[in-house]
């Protein structure tokens, strides 16, 4: 829907280099995602770790959740 609205969207599996797994239950649990979200950008140690591990900062993460009891 976001892509169709003309917004730039990057699929999480393209971002991490890992496929969606376990019926979609495992795709955003990855250091590139959590590191990009949780790093303190003005902390020199965090910046160095991000650079060392190829972690890009993430400004916005949109997640579509489903009712777990249905799976």
N, C-alpha and C positions, 0 to 999 in steps of 0.2 A: 504494500500500500504506500509506504514512504517513497520507494523507488518510483512508483507510478505518479506520485505527486511532484517528481522532479528533484527530490532530495538525494544527496550523495549517501549511499548506504554500502557498507562493507560487511559481508557475511562473516560471522565469527569464525567459521572454519577456514575461510580465506585468510583472516587476520592471524590466527594461531598456527595454521599449517596442519591442524589435526581435524579429522572428520568428526561429524556428529556421531555419537555412540550411544549404545544402550537405550534405544528407542527415543532418542532426543534428550535423555536425562543428563548426559554428560557432554557439554559443549562450551559452557562459559567458565567452568572451573579450571582455569589455566592461569599461570603466572603472568602471561602477557596481558590478560584482561584485568586481573585483580591488581597487579603491579601498576598498570596504567591508570587505574581508578584511585588507588589508595596512596600512591607515592606523594610525598610532600615536595612540591616542585621547587621550592626555594631552599631545600635541604641539600647541601653538597654531597652528602653520602648517598642519599636517595638518587640524585641525578647521576652519580658515578655508577651505581648499581644498574640503573635503567640503561645507561649507555653500554655497559659491559654485557648485558644480557639482551640487548636489542628490544627493550620495552619502550613503546611509544606512549606518551600521555593520552588519556582518553577524557574528553570533556563531557560526552553524553553517551550513555548506553541505554538502548531501548530493548526491553525483554518482553516477550509474550509468554505468559505462563498459562498452564492448563490445570484443571482440577486434578490433583494427583490421584484421587480415588477412582477416576475413570480409567486410569492406565493400569 
